[in-house]
């Protein structure tokens, strides 16, 4: 009889990445990872604010602006701008999220001059030509119309609207058909300086470029943008409204889409790392989590079920969801609540904690196998207030998590079992 294979020892060393801090003559700061073995440059950056800066009566403004910055800038109309990107195989784009306005640039280093010129024009001299505004706005409206009966979209939007009524988080990031239909170029031009200001700007560059060259380019890209004023974080996280409530949007479909939310933890909370281990055990693992085993494997209630920690700039949630037959929606939510209650009262097992830590630590290198991934991961660190030193200590922090730490996090997250639940479909016995 063969002996069981020994469990491999965990390597808790962080990724071997040298991150330099580069400061331009004008004071623009970026993190740089030099990598000259490949002729590629990846730039990731984010401005503080994003969709949360949309006027209350103009939801979707930031998202529309994100679609227009590469639709003509400076003396290049949309066709000329896009043509120059295509001719030089340049990837350039923008996206508006709840808490930040994100941009990226990916280019061969031989085309760096053209790529940086185009990025500089998009940031500093966007055109907002009438035909481009009309075309991109129509594309967004068409997408919103397609999603108007999409259960997943309806459920997600309803969850945020119920959790944060009267707050920017409660509005759809892309706006709605009515609000987007009313957006015009003058209002978009007026909002853009507030979206693209240097207060809270984070920049990461990875690839075939030196610190001296980057320092010389940062001012041309970002130096002329408005300085802006730093946004203050709230003294306490914004509370989630509607806990303990279940809302149903009636839709004639055979399955009910379920989304739930409860209080979470902010990035800088001392229990955030133990809570990340806890969430992996609850619903963060695709095939071994408690929710997967109980909801799918044992009962066949759904194909997939998951949970995740979602720290926002002003609040923090634990969110999750599934989709199941209308007549089994109530049972599915009952099982989800029971698993949370078990973790709150009994905690996970030592084995569950060790296996979760092993996966979280062992899979970390996969986030750093390409230049764009490295840039994105570092940008996430910068946005949440960490420094590059976190890379060296991250795996050791997870390795140091104890069963007692995870049980404490479980008591905090699941000790008060009230959830906000949104359902789209025709669930039986849920409300």
Secondary structure, DSSP 8 states (H G I E B T S, - for coil): -------------------EEEE-TTS-EEEEEE--SSSEEEEEEEEE-GGGGS-TT-TTHHHHHHHHTTS-BTTB-HHHHHHHHHHTT-EEEEEE-SSEEEEEEEEEGGGHHHHHHHHHHHHH-B---HHHHHHHHHHHHHHHHHHTT-HHHHHHHHHHHHHTTTSGGGS-TT--HHHHHT--HHHHHHHHHHHT-STT-EEEEEES--HHHHHHHHIIIIITS---------SS----S-TT-EEEEE---SEEEEEEEEE---TT-TTHHHHHHHHIIIIISTTTSHHIIIIIIIT--EEEEEEEEEE-SS-EEEEEEEEEEGGGHHHHHHHHHHHHHHHHHH---HHHHHHHHHHHHHTGGGGGSSHHHHHHHHHHHHHTT--TTHHHHHHHHHHT--HHHHHHHHHHHHSS---EEEEEE--SS--
